[in-house]
């Protein structure tokens, strides 16, 4: 699946997107896999309360299933003004 990173998440990880072959059942499982990769991922995902996630361009919770997912995007909450 494609994993996309936006704003400070992208800056901490050092890339805007990557292709991942994952066995994760849920978004949280994917986060745990990513955290275990290396320190930059652990830092980016250290506080998931500061993150939002979308699966196939639909906002979801971290307990959402990844069955059949093609894309997961992580980003900070948006603010308007």
Residue, then its C-alpha position, 0 to 999 in steps of 0.5 A: x500500500x502507499x503510505x503518505x506523510x504530510x506537514x511535520x510528519x513528512x519532515x520528521x520521516x524525511x519523505x512524502x510517501x513510500x510503498x509498504x508491504x505490511x501485514x497490519x490488520x489496523x491503522x494502529x498495527x501499521x503505526x506500530x510497524x512503522x515505529x519499530x523501523x527506526x527512530x525517525x518513525x518512532x519520533x513521528x508517531x510518538x504522540x498519535x493524539x497529534x495525528x489524523x489518518x485517512x484510508x483511501x482518502x476517507x478520515x478514519x480512526x486508528x482502530x480502522x481495518x486496513x483490509x483492501x486499503x490502497x492508501x494510508x495518509x498521516x497528517x496533523x489536524x487542520x486548522x482554518x482561518 
